[in-house]
Each structure stands twice: as C-alpha cells, then as structure tokens.
C-alpha cells in the first residue's frame, strides 16, 4: 500500500487543531465552560479521529480498486483466450487487452507491465511481478498467463477460461455472503446508533432527576452532538472497510 499520510493531510490536520484552539479562546467563558484539561482531551480526540478517518478511507479506496480489477478479470481472461485461439502471440494479445481496458484500472496495470517489456527489456514474468497493485485473483491470472509462455502447452485458452469461470463462481459466492453479512452489520449499526444513545440519554435524565447527578450542559452537548455522531461515523467506516 502506498503512503497513507501525506504532507498535505498533515498540514490540514494542523489547520483543524489551530481552528479548535481559536474557537476555544473566542467562545470559552462566553458560551461554553471548557477547562484546559477538557480542551487537551478534545484536541487529542480530534487528532486520533482525523488520522483514523484517513486510514479507513485509504483502506476503502484500496478495496474498491481491488474489486474493480477483479470485476474485469473474467472478461479479460476470456478475451485473451479468444485472441490466443486466433493465433495471436501472447504479447500482442496483452497489448490488445490493454487498449480495450485502457480507461480502467486493469488496463493501467497491463500498460505498466507492457512498458517494462517494451522499454526495459523485462521478461513477461518479471515485468508483471513489479505491478503496483496485487490481488489474489490478479496474481493467479498473471501466473496462469506466464505459465502459458514457459509450458508451451496446447490448452492455453482452456486454462484461461477455466480460471475465468473459477473467478466468476467465487464472485457469486462472495456476493451471497455479502448480503448475509450486510444484514447482520446493519442490525448492529441500528442498535449502536439509535438504541444505545437513547438508553444513555435516559440514564442522564434519571440520574439528574432522582440520583442528583451533576451533569453540565457542556457534557450533554458534547455527548449528543459530538461523541455519538463520531462513534456512528467510525462504525460506518469500519463496516465499509471490511465489506
């Protein structure tokens, strides 16, 4: 995975932290009563939240990229098999596929490998071992493709079509598991985002009325407006990153 935290993101983090400090000095004692310890805790929480959000968003981005590549692999393998049956060389067939998928992530990866072959003189196997993105299905496909070069067998196209069918079957199975997993996770999200806050606020009301607990307005605002929405956000990001 490429570098997650860039200088630009770190600079944005400093701006956010400075903005909270500025709001503290402008609004404190006028509208809110926040102690220095509460301010430190808030800034620390913002820092942790900020970098966790960036981390989860990068994971989501990488997973989406892998899904897009895997989605195109069966069509790529079938087209490649058809071209090999027509007597087209493997390298020429890959160049054709790179043009067909040139506007997609898979096409960009094929172009990376072909550039190393054409410009640097790499072998096919070595060229595709340096790709910037690796997925299980892509690795299996490239292994099968390079194996057709070294084995020189007569059933090259059949092997590629078999692999294509295997990937499609796996995608169908993953889709069914995804539906089951989505239903379960949705139920958990509803409980955490709706039921838990309601119980927590009820405890606040009961504690303030009967147990004579001292609960400041700042605490109530922080819990209802900041804490629970942030928890919901991280739950959504976690769910999205693991789906």
Secondary structure, DSSP 8 states (H G I E B T S, - for coil): ---SS-HHHHHHHHHHHHHHHHHHHHHBTTTB---HHHHHHHHHHHHHHHHHHHHHHHHHHHHHHHHHHHHHHHHHHHHHHHHHHTT--HHHHHHHHHHHTTTSHHHHHHHHHHHHHHHH---HHHHGGG-S---HHHHHHHHHHHHHHHH--S-HHHHHHHHHHHHHHHHHHHHHHHHHHHHHHHHHHHIIIIIHHHHHHHHHHHHHHTS-----HHHHHIIIIIIHHHHHHHHHHHHHHT-
